[in-house]
């Protein structure tokens, strides 16, 4: 893998966004499309297509990622990449791995118990950093990773969700 200087890569972007804030505004889109099996769908993010299905605890086949897996995977990926970038910007050499896990009560999503929540009741993020870091660097790595991780911040401070339905 080629040696990449992340600060060098980001510098022109940061300069552009400071001079032209509109250039920093982006929209990401993911599209779910039905498959032959009503328990599965494909998710197209424009650069890749992922297969998803109902969790086996909700009647799915249990061979592909469920939507909860994809959410936790997004959190793990974003946190790991952000921590890696923060460490790189601090000039820190460390191996970083992240595990995201969450707890669901499937009675909620299956409509069995109206008092059971639909969605994660709790999410845990375990970040493992292997490297010789001073205590203040450890604190800064945690602070800035949590501050600049898009998925972490979105889950911690959820935005309003607008829904539009069209029936044809």
Secondary structure as UniProt FT lines:
FT   HELIX           6..19
FT   HELIX           21..24
FT   STRAND          31..34
FT   TURN            38..39
FT   STRAND          40..44
FT   STRAND          49..53
FT   HELIX           56..58
FT   HELIX           67..90
FT   STRAND          95..103
FT   HELIX           106..109
FT   TURN            110..111
FT   TURN            114..115
FT   STRAND          122..130
FT   HELIX           135..148
FT   HELIX           150..156
//
